[in-house]
Amino acid sequence: MKEKEYDFSKMTIEEGLKRLSEITGEMEKEDCTLEKSFSLYEEGTALIKYVNSKVEEVEAKVSMITEDGGEVPFS
């Protein structure tokens, strides 16, 4: 089975986290079918990968300036 492709490129980290919350809520509903659950799970896992990559990008860009003007990676 081929993995479905999602385009989250215009989504912010906050929007991604909001959508993940919505996905969780939809999956918790009693009337959520098995097929819908699989579809939501697939979207959620792809979205988690995207959000994680965006967070890593932000962390890589953030640096703290030390007293002597040097840069220290954000941790």
C-alpha positions, 0 to 999 in steps of 0.5 A: 500500500502506497503512503498518501502524500500530504502538503503541509508546506503552508501550515505553521507549527501552531496550525499543525498542532491544532490539526493534530488535536482535531485529529485526536478528537475525531479519532476518539469519537464513537462513530469514527469508522475503522477506515476513517481512523486509518486515514486520520492516523496516516494524516497525523503521523505525516503531520507529526513528521512535518511539525517535528521538522519545522521545530528542528528548523526553528531550533537550528536558527535560534542562537544565543549571543554570549557576552563576547559576541559568540554564538551558542546553539540553542538547546 
